[in-house]
């Protein structure tokens, strides 16, 4: 039997791709410098197009592979107002829904906003990276509950049942876990080394990145669709069954 490896793409629908702008160099965060490629660590990039998603489905079908897509349920605008993913990106949402119906995609919850709303805009003289994680311990507990309830409603109303939670930036608290479980989430993906796949906490089962090839939509935007095909082919050549969290999790029961 082939070994299983989870394929997971994060950040679909996250406005952090536009507003999380910083440099890993101290001086690189000064004014406009953080936008220059020589200094930029993340910088702004575009949402994947509907055509790109069609091509992704074709590649997954070709290799009989399945992928988890961690969707941020709402895009946060510059003024702090947010727009639900299916409304902001209706064509992309429609194709993702088709991928779910074809059993090529699993939709995961990647937060409501991916950021601390009101602190999400780029800063003049420093990095704003820390404000593009949603579930900090210093964010009021009620916000954790409100955001997870709202994000689950948006995603499940459009895509159907959502059971996998991918905390933005691998930041969450025990309150986040309790809220996630309350609103129907069962699995939490993390790359923090202290957690192991199968470990349980507050009714959630951890899925460690040791069992996952995790990447961002940015990788495809920057490297092209062929990058994804090459990665899937690479794992297939190593005799891996490229699957999604919900498939992989069946073996944990």
PEUR-V377982 format. One record per pair of residues at least 24 apart in sequence whose ideal C-beta (glycine too) atoms are under 10 Angstrom apart, sorted by the first residue. I is the first residue (numbers start at 0). J is the second residue. D is the distance in whole Angstrom. If there is no record, write none. Layout:
# PEUR-V377982
i->[I,I]
j->[J,J]
d->[D,D]
This chain:
# PEUR-V377982
i->[0,0,1,1,1,1,1,1,1,1,2,2,2,2,2,2,3,3,3,3,3,3,3,3,3,3,4,4,4,4,4,4,4,4,4,4,4,4,4,5,5,5,5,5,5,5,5,5,5,5,5,5,5,5,5,5,5,5,5,5,5,5,6,6,6,6,6,6,6,6,6,6,6,6,6,6,6,6,6,6,6,6,6,6,7,7,7,7,7,7,7,7,7,7,7,7,7,7,7,7,7,7,8,8,8,8,8,8,8,8,8,8,8,8,8,8,8,8,8,8,8,8,9,9,9,9,9,9,9,9,9,9,9,9,9,9,9,9,9,9,10,10,10,10,10,10,10,10,10,10,10,10,10,10,10,10,10,11,11,11,11,11,11,11,11,11,11,11,11,11,11,11,11,11,12,12,12,12,12,12,12,12,12,12,12,12,12,12,12,12,12,12,12,12,12,12,12,12,13,13,13,13,13,13,13,13,13,13,13,13,13,13,13,13,13,13,13,14,14,14,14,14,14,14,14,14,14,14,14,14,14,14,14,15,15,15,15,15,15,15,15,15,15,15,15,15,15,15,15,15,15,15,16,16,16,16,16,16,16,16,16,16,16,16,16,16,16,17,17,17,17,17,17,17,17,17,17,17,17,18,18,18,18,18,18,18,18,18,18,18,18,19,19,19,19,19,19,19,19,19,19,19,19,19,19,20,20,20,20,20,20,20,21,21,21,21,21,21,21,21,22,22,22,23,23,25,25,26,27,28,28,28,28,28,28,28,28,29,29,29,30,30,31,33,33,33,33,33,33,33,34,40,40,41,41,41,41,41,42,42,43,44,44,44,44,44,45,45,45,46,46,46,46,46,46,46,47,47,47,47,47,47,47,47,47,48,48,48,48,48,49,49,49,49,49,49,49,49,50,50,50,50,51,51,51,51,51,51,51,51,52,52,52,52,52,52,52,52,52,52,52,52,52,53,53,53,53,53,53,54,54,54,54,54,54,54,55,55,55,55,55,55,55,55,55,55,56,56,56,56,56,56,56,57,57,57,58,58,58,58,58,58,58,58,58,59,59,59,59,59,59,59,59,59,59,60,60,60,61,61,61,62,62,62,62,62,62,63,63,63,63,63,63,64,64,64,64,64,64,64,64,64,64,64,65,65,65,65,65,65,65,65,65,65,65,65,65,65,66,66,66,66,66,66,66,66,66,66,66,66,67,67,67,67,67,67,67,67,67,67,67,67,67,67,67,67,67,68,68,68,68,68,68,68,68,68,68,68,68,68,68,69,69,69,69,69,69,69,69,69,69,69,69,69,69,69,69,69,70,70,70,70,70,70,70,70,70,70,70,70,70,70,71,71,71,71,71,71,71,71,71,71,71,71,71,72,72,72,72,72,72,72,72,72,72,72,72,72,72,72,72,72,72,73,73,73,73,73,73,73,73,73,73,74,74,75,75,75,75,75,75,75,75,75,75,76,76,77,77,78,78,79,79,79,79,79,79,79,80,81,81,81,81,81,81,83,83,83,83,83,83,83,83,84,84,84,84,84,84,84,85,85,85,85,85,86,86,92,92,92,93,95,95,96,96,96,98,99,99,99,99,99,100,100,102,102,102,103,104,104,105,105,105,105,105,105,105,105,105,105,105,106,106,106,106,106,106,106,106,106,106,106,107,107,107,107,107,107,107,107,107,107,107,107,107,108,108,108,108,108,108,108,108,108,108,108,108,108,108,108,108,108,108,109,109,109,109,109,109,109,109,109,110,110,110,110,110,110,110,110,110,110,110,110,110,111,111,111,111,111,111,111,111,111,111,111,111,112,112,112,112,112,113,113,113,113,114,114,115,116,116,128,129,129,131,131,131,132,132,132,132,132,132,133,133,133,133,133,133,134,134,134,134,134,134,134,134,134,134,134,134,134,135,135,135,135,135,136,136,136,136,136,136,137,138,138,138,138,139,140,140,140,140,140,140,141,141,142,142,143,143,143,143,143,143,143,143,143,144,144,144,144,144,144,144,145,146,146,147,147,147,147,147,147,147,147,147,147,147,148,148,148,148,149,150,150,150,151,151,151,151,151,151,152,155,155,160,160,161,161,162,162,162,162,162,163,163,163,163,163,163,163,163,163,163,164,164,164,164,164,165,165,165,165,166,169,169,171,173,173,174,175,175,176,176,176,176,176,177,177,177,179,185,185,185,186,186,186,186,186,187,188,188,189,196,196,196,196,197,197,197,199,204,204,204,204,205,206,206,206,206,210,210,211,211,211,212,212]
j->[238,240,234,235,237,238,239,240,241,242,210,234,237,238,239,240,210,239,240,241,242,243,246,247,249,250,64,210,211,212,231,234,235,237,239,240,241,242,247,65,66,67,105,163,188,196,206,207,208,210,211,212,213,239,241,242,243,244,245,246,247,248,59,62,64,65,66,67,68,105,211,212,213,214,227,230,231,234,239,241,242,243,244,247,66,67,68,69,105,107,163,165,188,206,208,211,212,213,214,215,243,244,47,55,66,67,68,69,70,104,107,109,165,212,213,214,215,216,217,218,219,227,67,68,69,70,71,107,109,113,165,167,168,188,213,214,215,216,217,218,44,46,47,68,69,70,71,109,113,165,167,214,215,216,217,218,220,46,47,52,68,69,70,71,84,88,91,92,95,106,107,109,215,216,46,47,68,69,70,71,72,73,74,82,83,84,85,87,88,91,92,95,109,110,113,153,154,216,46,69,70,71,72,73,74,75,84,109,110,112,113,114,131,133,167,215,216,46,71,73,74,75,76,77,81,82,87,112,113,114,116,119,131,41,43,71,74,75,110,112,113,114,119,127,128,130,131,132,133,167,168,215,41,42,43,44,45,46,47,71,74,113,131,215,216,217,220,42,43,44,45,46,74,75,76,77,119,120,121,43,75,76,77,113,114,119,120,121,127,130,131,43,113,114,119,120,121,126,127,128,129,130,131,132,168,120,121,122,126,127,128,131,121,122,125,126,127,128,129,131,125,126,128,126,128,125,126,124,126,121,122,123,124,125,126,127,128,123,124,125,123,124,123,121,122,123,124,125,126,127,121,126,128,126,128,131,215,217,121,217,121,215,216,217,220,221,216,217,220,74,84,87,88,91,216,220,88,91,94,95,216,217,219,220,224,88,90,91,94,220,88,89,90,91,92,93,94,95,90,91,94,224,91,94,216,219,220,223,224,227,88,90,91,92,93,94,95,97,98,104,216,219,224,90,91,94,97,98,224,94,219,223,224,225,227,228,94,95,98,103,104,216,219,224,227,228,94,95,97,98,101,103,104,103,224,228,103,224,225,227,228,229,230,231,232,98,101,102,103,104,227,228,231,241,243,98,101,103,228,231,232,228,231,232,234,235,241,103,231,235,240,241,242,103,227,231,232,234,235,239,240,241,242,243,98,101,102,103,104,105,240,241,242,243,244,245,246,247,98,103,104,105,212,214,227,231,241,242,243,244,104,105,106,107,163,165,186,188,206,211,213,242,243,244,245,246,247,95,98,99,103,104,105,106,107,109,158,163,165,216,243,105,106,107,108,109,110,113,163,164,165,166,167,188,213,215,216,244,95,104,106,107,108,109,110,150,153,154,157,158,161,165,108,109,110,111,112,113,114,133,150,153,154,165,167,106,108,109,110,111,112,113,146,147,149,150,151,152,153,154,155,157,161,110,111,112,113,116,146,149,150,153,154,112,113,111,112,113,114,115,116,117,119,120,131,116,119,119,120,117,120,112,114,116,117,118,119,120,116,111,112,114,116,149,153,111,149,150,152,153,154,156,157,109,111,150,153,154,157,158,153,154,156,157,158,153,157,154,157,158,157,157,158,157,158,159,158,157,158,159,160,161,158,159,243,245,246,243,158,243,158,161,162,163,242,243,244,245,246,247,248,154,155,157,158,159,160,161,162,163,243,245,154,161,162,163,164,165,184,186,187,188,243,244,245,146,147,150,151,153,154,155,161,162,163,164,165,166,179,182,183,184,187,133,150,154,163,164,165,166,167,188,134,143,146,147,150,164,165,166,167,168,170,171,175,142,145,146,147,148,149,150,151,152,153,154,167,142,146,149,150,167,146,166,167,168,167,168,142,142,146,168,168,170,167,168,170,166,167,168,169,170,171,166,167,168,170,171,175,164,166,167,168,169,170,171,172,174,175,176,178,179,168,170,171,172,175,170,171,172,173,174,175,172,170,172,174,175,174,172,173,174,175,177,178,174,178,174,178,171,172,173,174,175,176,177,178,179,174,175,177,178,179,181,182,178,175,178,174,175,176,177,178,179,180,181,182,183,184,178,181,182,183,182,179,182,184,178,179,181,182,183,184,182,182,183,185,245,185,245,186,204,244,245,248,187,188,203,204,206,243,244,245,247,248,188,189,203,206,244,189,206,213,244,191,194,208,203,200,201,201,201,203,200,201,202,203,205,201,202,203,203,244,245,248,244,245,247,248,251,244,213,244,213,247,248,250,251,248,250,251,251,244,248,251,252,251,244,247,248,251,244,247,243,244,247,239,241]
d->[10,8,10,9,9,5,6,4,9,10,9,9,8,7,5,7,8,7,5,8,5,10,7,5,10,7,10,7,7,6,10,6,10,9,4,7,6,7,8,9,9,7,10,10,8,10,7,10,9,6,4,7,8,10,8,6,6,6,10,8,5,9,9,10,6,7,4,7,10,10,8,5,8,8,9,8,7,8,9,5,7,7,10,10,7,4,8,6,9,7,9,7,7,9,9,6,7,5,7,10,7,7,9,9,6,7,5,7,10,9,9,10,10,10,8,6,7,6,10,8,8,8,9,8,4,9,9,8,6,9,6,8,10,9,7,7,5,7,9,10,10,9,10,9,7,9,7,7,7,9,8,9,5,5,7,10,10,8,7,9,5,7,5,7,8,8,8,9,7,9,10,7,9,6,7,10,9,9,5,5,7,7,6,10,9,4,9,7,6,8,8,9,8,10,9,10,10,9,9,9,8,4,10,9,8,9,9,7,8,8,4,8,8,10,7,9,8,9,8,8,5,5,7,9,8,9,9,8,7,7,10,7,9,8,10,8,10,8,10,9,5,6,8,9,9,9,4,9,9,8,9,10,8,9,7,5,8,7,10,9,10,9,10,8,7,7,8,10,5,8,9,9,9,9,10,9,9,10,9,8,7,10,8,9,7,5,6,6,7,9,7,8,8,7,8,10,8,9,6,6,10,8,4,10,10,9,4,9,8,7,9,10,8,8,8,4,6,5,9,9,10,7,10,8,9,9,9,10,9,9,8,9,6,5,5,9,10,8,6,9,6,7,10,7,9,10,10,9,8,9,8,8,8,9,7,9,9,8,10,9,9,9,8,5,5,7,9,10,6,8,10,9,6,7,7,8,9,7,10,10,5,9,6,6,9,9,8,7,10,9,8,9,4,5,9,8,6,10,9,10,9,9,9,9,9,7,8,9,6,10,10,8,6,9,9,4,6,9,7,9,10,10,10,10,10,6,9,9,10,10,9,10,5,10,9,9,9,9,8,9,9,10,8,7,6,9,7,9,7,5,7,6,8,10,9,9,9,7,9,6,5,10,10,7,9,7,9,10,4,8,9,10,8,8,10,9,7,6,8,9,10,8,5,7,9,6,7,9,10,9,9,8,10,8,10,5,10,8,8,10,8,4,7,9,9,10,7,6,7,7,9,7,5,4,10,9,6,10,8,7,6,7,10,10,9,9,8,8,6,10,8,5,8,5,6,8,10,8,9,9,9,9,4,5,8,9,9,6,8,9,10,5,7,6,7,9,10,10,10,9,9,10,8,4,7,4,9,10,8,9,4,10,9,8,9,9,9,9,7,10,6,7,7,6,9,9,9,6,10,8,9,9,9,5,5,7,7,5,9,9,8,10,10,10,7,10,7,8,7,5,8,9,9,10,7,4,8,8,4,5,10,9,9,9,5,6,9,10,9,8,7,7,10,9,9,9,5,8,6,10,6,9,6,10,10,10,10,9,7,10,10,9,10,5,5,9,8,9,9,7,6,10,7,9,10,9,9,9,9,5,9,9,8,10,10,9,7,8,8,9,7,9,8,5,9,9,10,10,6,8,9,9,7,7,6,8,10,10,6,7,10,10,10,9,9,10,9,9,9,7,9,9,8,7,9,4,6,5,8,10,10,6,9,9,5,8,9,6,10,8,10,10,9,7,8,4,7,5,9,8,10,7,9,7,9,10,7,6,6,9,6,9,5,9,7,5,7,9,8,9,9,6,10,9,8,9,9,8,5,8,6,10,7,10,7,8,6,9,8,7,5,9,10,9,10,9,8,4,7,9,5,4,9,10,8,10,10,10,7,9,8,8,10,10,4,8,8,10,9,9,9,8,9,9,7,7,10,8,5,4,8,4,9,7,5,8,7,9,9,10,6,7,9,10,6,5,6,8,4,10,9,9,9,6,9,8,10,9,9,5,9,8,9,10,10,9,9,9,10,8,10,5,9,9,8,9,9,10,10,8,7,10,5,5,9,9,5,9,8,9,9,4,10,8,8,9,9,8,10,7,10,10,5,6,10,8,5,9,8,8,8,5,10,9,10,8,10,10,9,10,4,6,7,8,9,8,10,9,10,10,6,10,8,6,8,8,7,10,10,8,8,5,7,10,8,7,10,7,10,10,8,9,8,9,10,10,9,10,8,6,9,9,10,6,4,8,5,10,5,8,9,6,10,9,8,6,8,9,6,9,10,7,7,10,8,9,10,7,9,10,5,10,10,7,6,9,10,6,7,7,8,9,7,10,8,8,9,8]
